[in-house]
Amino acid sequence: MRWLVPVLVVLLVGCASPGPGFLGAERQDVTVDGLRFAVFRKQDKAQVIRLSAVTPRQQRDLLPKLLVAARRATGCHASPWTARSGIPGDTGVATFDLDCDSPLDGA
């Protein structure tokens, strides 16, 4: 029975389904600083799902990586001020508003 929890965690970490507002959105996988993310874009919004496991210490510095993942996948600016998650402090899933009118500065 002790093996059941680690097996379930591995299975769930490998799965990434978009939230209801992003159903039908195209998925693009990106890697930022060794962490894997799935990014779903729908119009002017992006949902970023962390696929890699992180330690509590790594969670503190995750917002910039989520932003970079959104930028790389969409080619648009992702505003940190618009970051939303289903659970306050959750670093597994974040949604951002995109600004695709301004050119990127090499992100």
VMD Tcl script that draws the C-alpha trace (Angstrom):
set ca {
  {0.00 0.00 0.00}
  {2.96 2.36 0.60}
  {3.75 2.31 -3.12}
  {0.27 3.54 -4.12}
  {0.78 7.23 -3.26}
  {4.08 7.64 -5.18}
  {2.58 5.88 -8.21}
  {-0.46 8.17 -8.16}
  {1.74 11.26 -7.84}
  {3.85 10.21 -10.84}
  {0.74 9.57 -12.91}
  {-0.87 12.89 -11.99}
  {2.31 14.93 -12.55}
  {2.51 13.58 -16.10}
  {-1.06 14.65 -16.90}
  {-2.04 18.18 -17.74}
  {-5.52 19.07 -18.83}
  {-6.56 22.67 -19.31}
  {-9.22 24.29 -17.17}
  {-12.77 24.70 -18.50}
  {-12.01 28.11 -20.03}
  {-9.19 26.59 -22.08}
  {-10.88 23.47 -23.46}
  {-10.01 23.15 -27.12}
  {-6.91 25.35 -26.74}
  {-3.70 24.16 -28.35}
  {-1.07 22.82 -25.96}
  {2.60 23.68 -26.21}
  {5.19 22.22 -23.84}
  {8.18 24.33 -22.81}
  {11.10 23.99 -20.40}
  {12.34 26.86 -18.25}
  {15.42 26.38 -16.06}
  {14.94 22.61 -16.16}
  {11.24 22.73 -15.19}
  {8.59 21.52 -17.64}
  {5.36 23.41 -18.29}
  {2.30 22.88 -20.49}
  {0.91 26.13 -21.88}
  {-2.59 26.50 -23.30}
  {-3.51 29.66 -25.19}
  {-7.00 30.89 -25.92}
  {-7.34 34.34 -27.50}
  {-5.59 36.82 -25.20}
  {-5.14 34.47 -22.23}
  {-2.68 31.70 -21.38}
  {-2.94 28.94 -18.80}
  {0.38 27.53 -17.62}
  {0.50 24.16 -15.87}
  {3.68 23.08 -14.09}
  {4.54 19.49 -14.98}
  {7.69 19.15 -12.89}
  {7.70 18.50 -9.17}
  {9.26 21.28 -7.09}
  {10.37 21.69 -3.50}
  {8.73 24.26 -1.22}
  {11.84 26.44 -1.64}
  {11.54 26.32 -5.45}
  {7.86 27.34 -5.23}
  {8.81 30.78 -3.90}
  {10.60 31.64 -7.16}
  {8.13 30.08 -9.58}
  {6.13 33.09 -10.85}
  {8.93 34.37 -13.13}
  {9.30 30.89 -14.62}
  {5.55 30.64 -15.25}
  {5.71 34.01 -17.03}
  {8.66 32.93 -19.18}
  {6.85 29.71 -20.10}
  {3.79 31.71 -21.21}
  {5.95 34.11 -23.25}
  {7.94 31.35 -24.95}
  {4.86 29.35 -25.85}
  {2.75 32.25 -27.11}
  {5.23 34.84 -28.32}
  {3.31 37.45 -26.29}
  {3.94 39.40 -23.09}
  {2.32 37.76 -20.07}
  {1.50 40.25 -17.33}
  {2.50 39.22 -13.80}
  {-0.21 41.56 -12.46}
  {-2.91 39.42 -14.06}
  {-1.74 36.09 -12.60}
  {-4.62 34.02 -11.27}
  {-4.70 30.55 -9.75}
  {-7.54 28.40 -8.49}
  {-6.02 28.19 -5.03}
  {-4.20 31.18 -3.48}
  {-0.47 30.47 -3.50}
  {-0.84 27.55 -5.92}
  {2.20 27.27 -8.19}
  {0.88 24.35 -10.22}
  {-1.51 26.28 -12.45}
  {-1.65 29.97 -13.34}
  {-3.62 31.98 -15.88}
  {-2.29 35.21 -17.41}
  {-3.61 37.93 -19.69}
  {-1.50 38.28 -22.84}
  {-0.38 41.41 -24.68}
  {0.47 40.39 -28.22}
  {0.58 43.93 -29.62}
  {3.96 44.83 -28.13}
  {7.15 43.14 -29.42}
  {9.00 40.86 -27.04}
  {12.44 41.90 -25.85}
  {14.07 38.45 -26.16}
  {12.19 36.57 -23.43}
}
mol new
graphics top color blue
foreach p $ca { graphics top sphere $p radius 0.5 }
foreach p [lrange $ca 0 end-1] q [lrange $ca 1 end] { graphics top cylinder $p $q radius 0.2 }
display resetview
